[in-house]
Amino acid sequence: MDLKLTGKSALVTGASSGIGAGIARVLADEGVQLVMTATNRERLETVADEIVAAGHEKPALVTADITDPQAVNSLAEEAQGILEGIDILVNAAGSSRPTDTQADDAFWEEAFELNFSSARRLTQALLPAMRKRQWGRIVNISGTMEPRSLNAASAAKAALHVWAKGLSCDVAAEGVTVNCVAPGRINSAQIRDRLHPTEESRQEFIARNIPAGTFGEPEDMAYMTAFLASPLAWYITGAVIPVDGGMHYFAH
Ligand SMILES: NC(=O)c1ccc[n+]([C@@H]2O[C@H](COP(=O)([O-])OP(=O)(O)OC[C@H]3O[C@@H](n4cnc5c(N)ncnc54)[C@H](OP(=O)(O)O)[C@@H]3O)[C@@H](O)[C@H]2O)c1
């Protein structure tokens, strides 16, 4: 299937590793021109080199801490300048924030800045141009809705879901779609190094929770994201689509 993405432009956050990097690689394969952003320039360069090695144009790289509202505005401006407009925004930056029951406000605020407000702000910065052009795609990488313990990132991702659903209604008639893709367990630095650091802990989790029998790869998230970014997906909006190998916590 031709996703008709050739020549479109995209800004991908969290593109220096894991899911965001996988999304950047797949969008580049589909002929999308990219601006990739994260805080770590070296890791962004590594992903950009992989994209060039695959035969594609080198993506533009912009480093920014997206928990800083001013940095988000500058990022939006710079990205729109580089690609003469952004057709597709992928909000992939984020990180788990497990916590005890008494975490203070600063902890919760940081988790929300990183996992919710950054995506909302960046979307608000890019949305006016999308509405003007009557075309745009916003894809948010979210998370579980059935946490098994307290995690401030899960609460922020829940905000992302409900914000995206509301926004999707407001802009649906203007050619702009807003969707979320919810990962189950996807192989990435934060999953392998922090959440499941040993092969034994991975296998135990998989046996109990993942019918598909393995963690997913960033590309598994990326194929869904690329489809949602495509002109073909114009009638899909306000959706939260799991990519989780059948993990479906809510079904237990
Ligand atoms: N992997 C999973 O199974 C899973 C499960 C649930 C939810 N998720 C969500 O999926 C998304 C991607 O996660 P991942 O697993 O691929 O993790 P990852 O490999 O750790 O990637 C996280 C990305 O976010 C960027 N980032 C973190 N803090 C940032 C900041 N302050 N400013 C700008 N960029 C920042 C990181 O870049 P730098 O380090 O270079 O800044 C990195 O590129 C996240 O939103 C995560 O919450 C993943």
The ligand as a Tripos MOL2 file, in Angstrom:
@<TRIPOS>MOLECULE
LIG
   48    52     1     0     0
SMALL
NO_CHARGES

@<TRIPOS>ATOM
      1 N1          8.6910    1.5670   25.5040 N.am      1 LIG1
      2 C1          7.5220    1.2810   26.0640 C.2       1 LIG1
      3 O1          7.1440    0.1130   26.2040 O.2       1 LIG1
      4 C2          6.6270    2.3920   26.5260 C.ar      1 LIG1
      5 C3          5.5330    2.0570   27.3570 C.ar      1 LIG1
      6 C4          4.6650    3.0850   27.7380 C.ar      1 LIG1
      7 C5          4.8570    4.3850   27.2780 C.ar      1 LIG1
      8 N2          5.9400    4.6590   26.4820 N.ar      1 LIG1
      9 C6          6.0880    6.0440   25.9900 C.3       1 LIG1
     10 O2          6.6460    6.0210   24.6880 O.3       1 LIG1
     11 C7          7.4430    7.1850   24.4790 C.3       1 LIG1
     12 C8          8.8320    6.7920   24.0100 C.3       1 LIG1
     13 O3          9.4530    6.0470   25.0440 O.3       1 LIG1
     14 P1         10.6480    5.0270   24.7990 P.3       1 LIG1
     15 O4         10.3020    3.7840   25.5090 O.co2     1 LIG1
     16 O5         11.0060    4.9930   23.3790 O.co2     1 LIG1
     17 O6         11.7710    5.7310   25.7060 O.3       1 LIG1
     18 P2         13.2380    6.2580   25.4200 P.3       1 LIG1
     19 O7         13.9810    5.3300   24.5390 O.co2     1 LIG1
     20 O8         13.7700    6.5640   26.7800 O.co2     1 LIG1
     21 O9         12.9760    7.6110   24.6350 O.3       1 LIG1
     22 C9         12.4950    8.7670   25.2560 C.3       1 LIG1
     23 C10        12.7810    9.9460   24.3590 C.3       1 LIG1
     24 O10        12.2900   11.1270   24.9910 O.3       1 LIG1
     25 C11        13.3160   12.1200   24.9540 C.3       1 LIG1
     26 N3         13.2200   13.0050   26.0940 N.ar      1 LIG1
     27 C12        13.1840   12.6840   27.4100 C.ar      1 LIG1
     28 N4         13.1350   13.7790   28.1710 N.ar      1 LIG1
     29 C13        13.1500   14.8480   27.3140 C.ar      1 LIG1
     30 C14        13.1270   16.2560   27.4870 C.ar      1 LIG1
     31 N5         13.0570   16.8150   28.7130 N.pl3     1 LIG1
     32 N6         13.1620   17.0490   26.4000 N.ar      1 LIG1
     33 C15        13.2310   16.4960   25.1640 C.ar      1 LIG1
     34 N7         13.2490   15.1720   24.9210 N.ar      1 LIG1
     35 C16        13.2070   14.3550   25.9950 C.ar      1 LIG1
     36 C17        14.6060   11.3060   25.0000 C.3       1 LIG1
     37 O11        15.6740   12.0410   24.4140 O.3       1 LIG1
     38 P3         16.9650   12.6020   25.1580 P.3       1 LIG1
     39 O12        17.3540   11.6120   26.2080 O.co2     1 LIG1
     40 O13        17.9620   12.7630   24.0660 O.co2     1 LIG1
     41 O14        16.4920   13.8910   25.7030 O.co2     1 LIG1
     42 C18        14.2650   10.1280   24.1070 C.3       1 LIG1
     43 O15        14.4750   10.4700   22.7590 O.3       1 LIG1
     44 C19         7.4460    7.9320   25.8080 C.3       1 LIG1
     45 O16         6.4920    8.9660   25.7530 O.3       1 LIG1
     46 C20         7.0430    6.8660   26.8220 C.3       1 LIG1
     47 O17         6.4090    7.4210   27.9430 O.3       1 LIG1
     48 C21         6.8210    3.6990   26.1210 C.ar      1 LIG1
@<TRIPOS>BOND
     1     1     2 1
     2     2     3 2
     3     2     4 1
     4     4     5 ar
     5     4    48 ar
     6     5     6 ar
     7     6     7 ar
     8     7     8 ar
     9     8     9 1
    10     8    48 ar
    11     9    10 1
    12     9    46 1
    13    10    11 1
    14    11    12 1
    15    11    44 1
    16    12    13 1
    17    13    14 1
    18    14    15 2
    19    14    16 1
    20    14    17 1
    21    17    18 1
    22    18    19 2
    23    18    20 1
    24    18    21 1
    25    21    22 1
    26    22    23 1
    27    23    24 1
    28    23    42 1
    29    24    25 1
    30    25    26 1
    31    25    36 1
    32    26    27 ar
    33    26    35 ar
    34    27    28 ar
    35    28    29 ar
    36    29    30 ar
    37    29    35 ar
    38    30    31 1
    39    30    32 ar
    40    32    33 ar
    41    33    34 ar
    42    34    35 ar
    43    36    37 1
    44    36    42 1
    45    37    38 1
    46    38    39 2
    47    38    40 1
    48    38    41 1
    49    42    43 1
    50    44    45 1
    51    44    46 1
    52    46    47 1
@<TRIPOS>SUBSTRUCTURE
     1 LIG1         1 GROUP 0 **** ****
